[in-house]
Amino acid sequence: MDSRLITAVQVVVGVPAVLIAYVWLTERLLAATSNRWQRRVRPWLWLAPALGFLGFFLVYPTIRTIMRSMYGKNELKQEFVGLDNYRWFFTNSDALGSLLNNVLWLVFFTAFTVGIGLLVAVLVDRVRYEALAKSIIFLPLAISMVAAGVIWKFMYDYKPPGSTQTGTVNALIGTLGLGPVGWLQSPGFRLSTFALIAVMVWMWTGFAMVIISAALKGIDPELLEAARVDGASEWQVFRRVTLPLLGPTLAVVSTTMIITSLKMFDIVYTLTSGNYDTEVVANLMIKQMFTFGDFGRASAVAVVLLLAIVPIMAFNIRKFRTQESIR
């Protein structure tokens, strides 16, 4: 029998069997204890599998990566180098360039995605074909990032001046009498980076729109009508009533977009592979690991990325807790 078929059968049959056995054994053990101990122990027994997976697949690799970042290129030699890998990151021009690009991603990707998502959510809320409009705008998010990268590679395709432009974007600006632009081959002014950001904005605007639209539907219409009765214009209603009420939702969406921008890898790898001043931290980590075989520096880059994301995650969690306490 094919080994893959055997593995599939083991997964399909074995995993449910283990879960059923764990539930049965847990209940048998609890039945032998007093009610007082059952109330104390039962939650932890049910959480134990999830905590075990979390520790094995997340906590342990994180600790191992931090430790590995203190060693040199060859893991077999176990050469302790201390903070040298971090010193390399903050003194190397390519590494600092990737950090700058991540900052550009963080600022512009978040601003455009949340801003356009808010604009679209407010506008489509007033039309009869709202569901159709939202579906069309949300559709790009259903595409994988690699597939989106391949699509936009053809969209941004560049041919020398005088040649027939097969790229959609250059063909369009050509009808306006403008010369072709190497969207993915222009390091000056970080044009290629902004071209990549545009792809992600195209993909994630639908996500921001859906979340903001749901929050918009939750605003009491009587509040808006009361403001209009008091003589407020539509802009004043939006700025002084709608926008403040959307504040918590906008904060959550923004932090989600910030985390997404810091972890950006797929689009950059697919379209430019970090060339033409488009390098980002995640792609740099992959290059150090698989291209240069330097697991120490790759681990250091991963730790830097982790340290950048943790404060944002903490802010997001605090926001969730604040909202739950209000409810």
JOJO-V847677 format. One record per helix or strand. SS is the DSSP state (H for helix, E for strand). FROM is the first residue (numbers start at 0). LEN is the number of residues. If there is no record, write none. Layout:
ss:SS from:FROM len:LEN
ss:SS from:FROM len:LEN
This chain:
ss:H from:2 len:29
ss:H from:34 len:34
ss:E from:70 len:1
ss:E from:79 len:1
ss:H from:83 len:8
ss:H from:92 len:32
ss:H from:129 len:13
ss:H from:144 len:11
ss:H from:167 len:7
ss:H from:187 len:30
ss:H from:220 len:9
ss:H from:233 len:29
ss:H from:265 len:6
ss:H from:280 len:11
ss:H from:294 len:32
